[in-house]
Amino acid sequence: MLEQHAAERLTDEHAKLNPAAITRRIIRIQQQLIELAAARTQGTRPAA
């Protein structure tokens, strides 16, 4: 079981989360990865 302080801290953090914003950020990062992979596959971007 969590200590009271830890539980309160987690509750506060949870209240600050915005699932829609997190989802948008994940989608944006996935799109960047897709674009980087496509560029590398097409040979327009050198290997890292």
MOSULRA-V526471 format. One record per backbone hydrogen bond with DSSP energy under -1.0 kcal/mol. NH is the residue of the N-H (numbers start at 1). CO is the residue of the C=O. E is the energy in kcal/mol with one decimal. If there is no record, write none. Layout:
BEGIN
[[NH,CO,E] [NH,CO,E]]
END
This chain:
BEGIN
[[7,3,-2.5] [8,4,-2.5] [9,5,-2.3] [10,6,-2.4] [11,7,-2.2] [12,8,-2.3] [13,9,-2.4] [14,10,-2.6] [15,11,-1.9] [16,12,-1.0] [22,18,-2.3] [23,19,-2.4] [24,20,-2.4] [25,21,-2.2] [26,22,-2.3] [27,23,-2.5] [28,24,-2.4] [29,25,-2.4] [30,26,-2.6] [31,27,-2.3] [32,28,-1.9] [33,29,-2.2] [34,30,-2.4] [35,31,-2.5] [36,32,-2.6] [37,33,-2.5] [38,34,-2.5] [39,35,-2.5] [40,36,-2.1] [41,37,-2.4] [42,38,-2.2] [44,39,-2.3]]
END
